[in-house]
Amino acid sequence: MMRTSLTPLRCVPSLAVAAVLACGVTGLAGADEPSAAEQLLFNAPHLSALKPPTQLRYRYEETEAGQAKPSDEVRMQLQPDSQGACCAVTGQFLTGVQALSLPDIDAARSNPVLLYFLEFEVRRLARTTGGHANHFRRRIREALVSASVAPARITWQGREVAASEVQVAPFENDPFRARFEAQAGTRYRFLLADEVPGVLYQLSATVPGRAADDPPQRVDRLTLTPAAALAAARTRQP
């Protein structure tokens, strides 16, 4: 049985990518300890500075063939868990035909928006390529096991703050990439900063252009919205 080392985010069997990524991702590499990227993305207590009840809201932007589509939103309601800590999470991931049904998380410590976003991406890949969702989940899992963390800067509340960046391209060396070549170059980028509520500031998936100078074929991006961040920041613990 694969060992679990990612304890701060409770395993959620009803959310497939959560079960795959949060329940034993490090075991795939045979390592006893999570990598720096795993620690940052899955183990870190992203929600510990928040005092519930509060919410986190992310703006969703999608651009395809250079054309921006109407924006949407991800909302997460954070309530005290059974121990009075943060947080029990309920959420709404997009609306209409793109809406993703989210399970409640009784005792989240890491920000679950990452798992929601990855599940959304896995389902999109499976739907648009005809490939198997489990294959895409496994490739993303493998990429995150070996990913590195780089320093970055973001602009937050009108000032520049320190951040961390994780980037992975899970399908670059996929032996089956010929079956979904149009999207095999998909690159994921995650920006995190301790100074923003919930730590996860931006998550994106970019399908590069066919030629080096071409604009991206597709970009999906989630960004923490300032209005939500201000509301959450007012409820922070001293």
TORFITOR-293813 format. One record per residue: y, z, x of N, C-alpha, C, CB in turn; residue number from 1. Coordinates in steps of 0.05 Angstrom, whole numbers, always signed. Glycine has a CB too. Layout:
residues N
      nc2      nc3      nc1     cac2     cac3     cac1      cc2      cc3      cc1     cbc2     cbc3     cbc1   pos
        Y        Z        X        Y        Z        X        Y        Z        X        Y        Z        X   NUM
...
***
This chain:
residues 238
      nc2      nc3      nc1     cac2     cac3     cac1      cc2      cc3      cc1     cbc2     cbc3     cbc1   pos
      -24       +0      +17       +0       +0       +0      +25       +0      +18       +0      +25      -19     1
      +45      -17      +11      +69      -19      +27      +85       +7      +25      +86      -42      +18     2
      +94      +17      +48     +108      +42      +49     +137      +38      +40     +107      +53      +78     3
     +148      +58      +27     +176      +58      +18     +192      +76      +35     +178      +66      -11     4
     +214      +65      +47     +232      +82      +62     +260      +82      +50     +233      +73      +91     5
     +264      +67      +29     +290      +64      +17     +293      +83       -7     +296      +35       +9     6
     +297     +108       -2     +296     +127      -24     +321     +131      -40     +289     +153      -13     7
     +346     +126      -29     +369     +132      -45     +372     +116      -71     +393     +128      -29     8
     +362      +91      -71     +362      +76      -96     +335      +76     -108     +372      +47      -91     9
     +333      +89     -131     +307      +92     -145     +295      +65     -151     +310     +108     -170    10
     +268      +62     -147     +255      +37     -153     +256      +32     -183     +225      +37     -144    11
     +261       +6     -191     +264       -1     -219     +244      -22     -225     +294      -10     -225    12
     +220      -15     -235     +199      -35     -239     +207      -57     -257     +175      -21     -250    13
     +225      -52     -277     +231      -73     -296     +250      -94     -285     +243      -61     -321    14
     +262      -89     -262     +279     -109     -249     +264     -119     -224     +307      -97     -241    15
     +254     -143     -225     +235     -153     -205     +246     -151     -177     +227     -181     -212    16
     +271     -160     -173     +281     -160     -146     +285     -132     -135     +306     -176     -144    17
     +291     -113     -153     +294      -86     -145     +268      -75     -135     +305      -68     -168    18
     +246      -82     -149     +220      -73     -141     +212      -84     -114     +199      -80     -161    19
     +219     -110     -109     +212     -123      -84     +229     -113      -61     +214     -153      -87    20
     +256     -111      -66     +274     -105      -44     +277      -75      -39     +300     -117      -50    21
     +278      -59      -61     +284      -31      -57     +259      -15      -52     +298      -20      -81    22
     +236      -26      -59     +211      -10      -57     +194      -21      -35     +196      -11      -83    23
     +204      -20      -10     +187      -26      +12     +195      -50      +29     +160      -31       +3    24
     +220      -57      +29     +229      -81      +44     +223      -77      +74     +257      -86      +39    25
     +226      -53      +84     +223      -50     +113     +194      -52     +121     +233      -23     +122    26
     +176      -47     +103     +147      -49     +109     +139      -76     +117     +131      -39      +86    27
     +153      -97     +108     +146     -124     +114     +147     -129     +144     +164     -143     +100    28
     +167     -117     +157     +171     -121     +186     +154     -102     +202     +199     -118     +194    29
     +140      -84     +190     +123      -65     +204     +139      -43     +218     +107      -79     +223    30
     +165      -40     +211     +181      -21     +225     +180       +6     +211     +210      -31     +227    31
     +182      +28     +227     +182      +54     +215     +209      +61     +203     +174      +75     +235    32
     +230      +49     +214     +257      +55     +206     +271      +29     +196     +274      +68     +229    33
     +289      +32     +176     +303       +8     +166     +322       -2     +188     +318      +15     +141    34
     +327      -28     +187     +346      -40     +205     +374      -32     +197     +344      -71     +204    35
     +394      -38     +214     +422      -31     +208     +431      -44     +182     +440      -39     +231    36
     +423      -68     +177     +431      -82     +153     +418      -69     +128     +423     -112     +154    37
     +393      -63     +130     +379      -49     +108     +392      -23     +102     +349      -46     +114    38
     +398       -8     +123     +410      +19     +120     +437      +16     +105     +414      +33     +147    39
     +453       -4     +113     +479       -8     +102     +477      -17      +73     +495      -28     +118    40
     +459      -36      +67     +458      -48      +41     +442      -31      +20     +445      -75      +43    41
     +421      -18      +29     +402       -6      +10     +401      +25      +12     +375      -17      +14    42
     +405      +36      +36     +402      +65      +39     +428      +80      +36     +390      +70      +66    43
     +450      +68      +44     +475      +83      +45     +483      +93      +17     +498      +65      +56    44
     +493     +117      +15     +501     +128      -12     +528     +117      -21     +503     +159      -10    45
     +528      +92      -29     +553      +79      -37     +569      +93      -59     +547      +51      -45    46
     +555     +107      -76     +568     +118     -100     +576     +147      -96     +549     +116     -124    47
     +571     +159      -73     +574     +188      -70     +604     +197      -72     +564     +196      -43    48
     +623     +179      -67     +651     +187      -68     +662     +184      -96     +667     +170      -49    49
     +647     +175     -115     +656     +171     -142     +649     +195     -160     +645     +146     -155    50
     +668     +202     -177     +663     +224     -195     +660     +213     -224     +686     +245     -194    51
     +636     +213     -235     +633     +202     -262     +644     +220     -283     +603     +197     -267    52
     +650     +210     -307     +646     +182     -315     +667     +163     -305     +644     +180     -346    53
     +659     +140     -296     +677     +119     -287     +663      +92     -289     +687     +124     -258    54
     +675      +71     -280     +662      +45     -281     +671      +29     -256     +669      +30     -306    55
     +654      +10     -250     +660      -11     -230     +658      -38     -243     +640       -9     -205    56
     +678      -55     -237     +678      -81     -249     +682     -102     -227     +701      -83     -270    57
     +666     -123     -229     +667     -145     -210     +674     -171     -224     +641     -148     -194    58
     +693     -186     -213     +699     -213     -223     +679     -233     -212     +729     -221     -215    59
     +668     -250     -230     +649     -271     -222     +664     -297     -222     +624     -271     -240    60
     +662     -312     -199     +674     -338     -197     +652     -358     -188     +698     -338     -178    61
     +652     -381     -201     +632     -401     -195     +646     -428     -191     +610     -403     -218    62
     +640     -441     -169     +651     -467     -164     +628     -486     -158     +672     -467     -140    63
     +628     -509     -171     +607     -528     -167     +619     -556     -164     +586     -528     -190    64
     +611     -570     -143     +622     -597     -137     +653     -596     -136     +613     -617     -158    65
     +663     -574     -125     +692     -571     -122     +707     -564     -147     +703     -596     -112    66
     +693     -560     -169     +706     -553     -194     +700     -524     -202     +696     -572     -217    67
     +722     -509     -206     +719     -481     -213     +712     -479     -243     +744     -465     -207    68
     +693     -462     -249     +685     -457     -277     +700     -432     -287     +655     -454     -280    69
     +700     -427     -313     +713     -403     -324     +701     -378     -311     +710     -402     -354    70
     +718     -359     -304     +708     -335     -291     +694     -317     -312     +731     -320     -278    71
     +679     -298     -301     +664     -279     -319     +666     -252     -305     +634     -288     -323    72
     +650     -233     -314     +653     -206     -304     +626     -191     -304     +673     -191     -321    73
     +623     -173     -285     +601     -154     -284     +613     -126     -288     +585     -156     -258    74
     +603     -111     -307     +612      -84     -311     +590      -64     -308     +625      -81     -340    75
     +595      -42     -294     +576      -21     -291     +588       +6     -299     +565      -19     -262    76
     +576      +18     -319     +585      +44     -328     +570      +66     -313     +581      +48     -359    77
     +584      +84     -301     +573     +105     -284     +576     +132     -298     +585     +105     -256    78
     +554     +145     -303     +554     +172     -316     +540     +192     -298     +540     +171     -344    79
     +544     +218     -301     +529     +237     -285     +500     +234     -290     +539     +266     -292    80
     +483     +237     -269     +455     +237     -273     +445     +264     -282     +440     +228     -247    81
     +419     +268     -283     +408     +293     -293     +415     +317     -276     +378     +291     -295    82
     +423     +312     -251     +432     +333     -233     +462     +336     -232     +421     +328     -205    83
     +476     +320     -248     +505     +321     -248     +518     +305     -227     +513     +349     -246    84
     +502     +291     -211     +513     +275     -189     +518     +246     -199     +493     +275     -165    85
     +529     +230     -181     +534     +202     -188     +511     +184     -176     +561     +193     -177    86
     +497     +170     -193     +505     +163     -220     +481     +153     -236     +527     +143     -220    87
     +481     +157     -262     +464     +142     -280     +480     +117     -287     +456     +159     -305    88
     +467      +93     -284     +482      +68     -286     +471      +51     -309     +480      +53     -260    89
     +489      +41     -326     +483      +20     -345     +503       -2     -339     +486      +31     -375    90
     +494      -27     -345     +512      -49     -338     +509      -73     -355     +506      -56     -310    91
     +529      -91     -351     +530     -117     -364     +535     -137     -342     +551     -118     -387    92
     +516     -156     -337     +519     -176     -317     +525     -203     -330     +494     -177     -298    93
     +550     -211     -330     +559     -236     -342     +554     -236     -372     +545     -260     -328    94
     +562     -258     -384     +560     -261     -413     +549     -289     -420     +588     -257     -426    95
     +543     -293     -445     +534     -318     -455     +507     -326     -443     +553     -340     -448    96
     +503     -352     -437     +477     -361     -428     +470     -351     -400     +476     -392     -428    97
     +491     -343     -384     +485     -333     -357     +480     -303     -356     +509     -339     -339    98
     +482     -289     -378     +479     -260     -378     +451     -252     -368     +483     -249     -406    99
     +450     -232     -351     +426     -221     -340     +421     -194     -353     +427     -219     -309   100
     +397     -190     -365     +391     -165     -377     +385     -144     -355     +366     -168     -396   101
     +400     -122     -356     +398     -102     -335     +383      -77     -345     +425      -95     -325   102
     +365      -66     -329     +353      -40     -335     +372      -18     -328     +326      -37     -321   103
     +371       +4     -343     +386      +27     -335     +374      +39     -310     +387      +48     -358   104
     +391      +51     -293     +381      +65     -269     +389      +94     -272     +394      +52     -243   105
     +370     +111     -272     +374     +140     -278     +388     +155     -256     +349     +153     -284   106
     +383     +148     -231     +394     +163     -209     +400     +145     -185     +375     +185     -200   107
     +420     +128     -188     +428     +109     -166     +445     +124     -146     +442      +85     -178   108
     +440     +118     -121     +457     +128      -99     +471     +105      -85     +441     +145      -79   109
     +456      +83      -81     +468      +58      -71     +478      +42      -95     +447      +42      -55   110
     +496      +24      -89     +509       +7     -110     +489      -14     -119     +535       -6     -100   111
     +480      -13     -145     +460      -32     -154     +470      -60     -159     +448      -22     -179   112
     +497      -65     -156     +507      -92     -160     +494     -112     -141     +537      -93     -157   113
     +486     -102     -117     +472     -120      -99     +446     -130     -110     +467     -106      -72   114
     +430     -112     -121     +404     -120     -132     +408     -138     -157     +388      -95     -140   115
     +428     -132     -173     +433     -149     -196     +441     -177     -187     +455     -137     -213   116
     +458     -179     -167     +467     -205     -157     +443     -221     -145     +488     -201     -136   117
     +426     -208     -130     +403     -222     -118     +384     -231     -139     +389     -204      -98   118
     +380     -215     -160     +362     -223     -181     +373     -247     -196     +356     -200     -201   119
     +399     -247     -200     +413     -269     -213     +409     -295     -196     +443     -264     -217   120
     +411     -292     -170     +408     -315     -152     +379     -325     -152     +417     -308     -124   121
     +360     -307     -151     +332     -315     -151     +325     -330     -176     +314     -290     -149   122
     +334     -320     -199     +328     -334     -224     +342     -361     -225     +337     -317     -248   123
     +366     -363     -215     +380     -389     -214     +365     -409     -197     +409     -385     -204   124
     +356     -400     -173     +341     -418     -155     +316     -427     -168     +335     -404     -129   125
     +301     -409     -181     +276     -417     -194     +281     -437     -217     +262     -392     -205   126
     +303     -432     -232     +309     -450     -254     +318     -477     -245     +330     -437     -272   127
     +334     -479     -225     +345     -505     -217     +328     -521     -198     +372     -500     -204   128
     +309     -508     -185     +292     -522     -166     +263     -526     -176     +291     -508     -140   129
     +255     -510     -196     +228     -511     -205     +209     -495     -187     +218     -539     -207   130
     +220     -481     -168     +204     -465     -149     +196     -438     -161     +219     -461     -123   131
     +181     -423     -146     +171     -397     -156     +191     -375     -148     +143     -391     -144   132
     +198     -359     -167     +217     -337     -162     +207     -319     -140     +222     -321     -187   133
     +181     -313     -139     +170     -295     -119     +174     -306      -91     +141     -289     -124   134
     +173     -332      -88     +177     -344      -62     +205     -339      -52     +171     -375      -62   135
     +224     -343      -70     +252     -339      -62     +258     -310      -57     +271     -349      -84   136
     +246     -292      -72     +249     -263      -67     +238     -256      -40     +235     -247      -89   137
     +215     -267      -33     +203     -260       -7     +220     -270      +16     +175     -272       -5   138
     +231     -294      +14     +247     -305      +35     +273     -288      +39     +254     -334      +30   139
     +285     -280      +17     +309     -263      +18     +302     -237      +31     +322     -260      -10   140
     +280     -225      +23     +271     -200      +33     +267     -201      +64     +245     -191      +20   141
     +253     -222      +73     +248     -226     +101     +275     -229     +117     +230     -250     +106   142
     +293     -244     +105     +319     -248     +119     +334     -222     +121     +335     -269     +104   143
     +334     -206     +101     +349     -181     +102     +337     -160     +121     +351     -169      +74   144
     +310     -162     +125     +297     -144     +144     +308     -148     +172     +267     -149     +143   145
     +313     -173     +179     +321     -180     +207     +351     -185     +209     +306     -203     +217   146
     +366     -181     +188     +395     -188     +189     +410     -168     +207     +407     -187     +161   147
     +432     -177     +217     +449     -160     +233     +475     -154     +218     +456     -173     +261   148
     +490     -134     +228     +515     -126     +216     +538     -132     +235     +515      -95     +208   149
     +559     -145     +225     +582     -151     +242     +607     -138     +231     +585     -182     +244   150
     +626     -131     +248     +651     -120     +239     +668     -141     +225     +667     -107     +262   151
     +684     -133     +206     +701     -152     +191     +726     -137     +182     +686     -165     +167   152
     +744     -152     +169     +768     -140     +158     +771     -152     +130     +793     -145     +175   153
     +781     -135     +111     +787     -145      +85     +815     -135      +77     +766     -136      +63   154
     +827     -148      +58     +853     -138      +47     +847     -123      +21     +873     -162      +42   155
     +855      -97      +22     +849      -80       -1     +874      -64       -9     +826      -61       +5   156
     +882      -67      -34     +905      -53      -44     +930      -59      -27     +900      -23      -46   157
     +932      -84      -18     +955      -93       -3     +955      -87      +26     +979      -81      -15   158
     +933      -76      +37     +932      -71      +65     +905      -79      +77     +938      -41      +71   159
     +904      -84     +102     +880      -92     +116     +863      -67     +123     +886     -109     +141   160
     +838      -68     +117     +820      -45     +123     +795      -55     +137     +813      -29      +97   161
     +782      -37     +151     +757      -44     +165     +735      -48     +145     +750      -22     +185   162
     +718      -67     +152     +695      -74     +135     +671      -81     +152     +701      -97     +115   163
     +648      -84     +139     +624      -94     +152     +614     -118     +137     +602      -72     +154   164
     +601     -136     +152     +592     -161     +140     +563     -166     +147     +610     -185     +150   165
     +548     -174     +127     +520     -183     +131     +517     -211     +120     +499     -163     +117   166
     +507     -229     +136     +502     -257     +127     +474     -265     +133     +522     -276     +141   167
     +461     -278     +114     +434     -288     +117     +432     -316     +105     +413     -269     +105   168
     +415     -332     +117     +408     -359     +106     +377     -360     +104     +419     -382     +125   169
     +367     -349      +82     +338     -344      +80     +320     -369      +81     +332     -330      +55   170
     +331     -392      +75     +313     -415      +72     +316     -436      +94     +319     -428      +45   171
     +332     -430     +114     +337     -449     +136     +310     -458     +149     +355     -438     +157   172
     +293     -440     +154     +267     -446     +167     +244     -444     +148     +263     -427     +190   173
     +249     -446     +122     +228     -444     +102     +210     -469     +105     +241     -443      +73   174
     +184     -464     +108     +165     -487     +111     +164     -504      +86     +138     -477     +118   175
     +174     -494      +64     +173     -510      +39     +200     -520      +31     +162     -493      +17   176
     +219     -520      +50     +247     -527      +42     +249     -556      +33     +265     -522      +66   177
     +232     -573      +40     +233     -601      +31     +231     -603       +1     +211     -618      +44   178
     +219     -582      -12     +215     -583      -40     +241     -575      -55     +193     -563      -48   179
     +260     -563      -41     +286     -556      -54     +309     -560      -33     +286     -526      -64   180
     +307     -583      -19     +326     -588       +3     +355     -585       -5     +321     -616      +13   181
     +362     -593      -29     +390     -592      -37     +402     -564      -36     +393     -603      -65   182
     +385     -543      -38     +395     -516      -38     +384     -499      -15     +389     -502      -64   183
     +370     -512       +3     +357     -498      +25     +376     -485      +45     +338     -516      +40   184
     +401     -495      +45     +421     -484      +63     +436     -460      +52     +440     -505      +71   185
     +428     -450      +29     +443     -428      +16     +446     -405      +34     +428     -419      -10   186
     +471     -396      +37     +477     -373      +54     +489     -351      +37     +497     -381      +77   187
     +479     -326      +42     +489     -303      +28     +507     -286      +46     +466     -286      +17   188
     +529     -276      +35     +548     -260      +51     +555     -236      +35     +574     -277      +58   189
     +554     -213      +48     +560     -187      +35     +581     -173      +52     +535     -170      +32   190
     +603     -165      +39     +625     -150      +52     +625     -122      +40     +652     -165      +48   191
     +625     -102      +58     +625      -74      +50     +647      -59      +65     +598      -61      +55   192
     +660      -41      +51     +681      -25      +63     +681       +3      +51     +709      -38      +60   193
     +682      +23      +68     +681      +51      +58     +705      +58      +41     +679      +70      +81   194
     +727      +44      +44     +752      +50      +30     +753      +39       +1     +775      +41      +45   195
     +733      +23       -6     +733      +13      -34     +713      +28      -50     +727      -18      -34   196
     +719      +34      -76     +700      +48      -93     +673      +32      -95     +712      +52     -121   197
     +652      +46      -91     +626      +33      -92     +618      +18      -67     +625      +14     -114   198
     +636      +17      -47     +631       +6      -20     +627      -24      -19     +607      +20       -7   199
     +612      -35      -38     +607      -64      -38     +632      -78      -50     +581      -71      -54   200
     +645      -93      -32     +670     -106      -41     +665     -134      -51     +690     -107      -18   201
     +649     -150      -37     +645     -178      -45     +617     -187      -38     +666     -196      -32   202
     +605     -203      -56     +579     -215      -52     +581     -244      -59     +557     -200      -69   203
     +570     -261      -42     +573     -290      -48     +548     -305      -39     +597     -301      -34   204
     +544     -327      -52     +522     -346      -45     +535     -374      -43     +499     -346      -66   205
     +532     -387      -21     +545     -413      -16     +524     -434       -9     +566     -411       +6   206
     +524     -456      -23     +507     -479      -17     +526     -499       -2     +494     -492      -42   207
     +521     -503      +24     +540     -520      +39     +539     -549      +31     +533     -518      +69   208
     +560     -564      +39     +560     -592      +33     +539     -607      +48     +588     -604      +40   209
     +533     -631      +40     +512     -647      +52     +519     -655      +80     +506     -671      +35   210
     +544     -660      +85     +554     -666     +112     +571     -643     +122     +570     -693     +112   211
     +574     -642     +149     +588     -619     +161     +616     -616     +150     +588     -622     +191   212
     +629     -638     +144     +657     -637     +135     +660     -636     +105     +672     -661     +146   213
     +638     -636      +91     +639     -636      +62     +645     -607      +52     +613     -646      +49   214
     +659     -605      +29     +663     -578      +18     +636     -568       +7     +684     -578       -5   215
     +634     -542       +2     +609     -531       -8     +601     -544      -35     +611     -500      -12   216
     +575     -548      -38     +565     -558      -64     +568     -538      -86     +536     -567      -61   217
     +565     -513      -78     +566     -491      -98     +573     -465      -85     +539     -489     -114   218
     +589     -449      -99     +595     -422      -90     +594     -403     -114     +624     -420      -76   219
     +578     -382     -111     +578     -360     -131     +589     -336     -117     +548     -355     -142   220
     +608     -322     -129     +621     -300     -116     +627     -277     -135     +647     -309     -102   221
     +620     -253     -127     +628     -228     -141     +648     -213     -124     +603     -211     -148   222
     +670     -205     -136     +690     -190     -121     +699     -166     -138     +715     -208     -114   223
     +699     -143     -126     +709     -119     -140     +737     -123     -149     +706      -94     -121   224
     +743     -118     -174     +769     -123     -184     +788      -99     -179     +768     -129     -215   225
     +813     -104     -171     +831      -83     -164     +836      -63     -187     +857      -94     -155   226
     +838      -73     -211     +844      -55     -234     +821      -35     -237     +847      -70     -260   227
     +796      -44     -235     +774      -26     -237     +773       -6     -213     +747      -41     -238   228
     +780      -17     -190     +780       +0     -167     +800      +23     -169     +785      -16     -142   229
     +824      +17     -180     +844      +37     -183     +834      +59     -202     +870      +25     -193   230
     +822      +51     -224     +811      +70     -243     +790      +88     -230     +800      +56     -268   231
     +772      +75     -215     +751      +91     -201     +763     +109     -180     +731      +72     -189   232
     +782      +99     -165     +794     +115     -144     +807     +140     -154     +814      +99     -128   233
     +818     +139     -178     +831     +163     -189     +812     +185     -195     +847     +156     -214   234
     +786     +178     -198     +766     +198     -205     +750     +208     -180     +748     +188     -226   235
     +758     +199     -157     +743     +207     -133     +744     +237     -129     +754     +193     -108   236
     +723     +247     -117     +722     +275     -110     +741     +280      -87     +693     +284     -102   237
     +753     +303      -85     +772     +309      -63     +756     +311      -37     +787     +335      -68   238
***
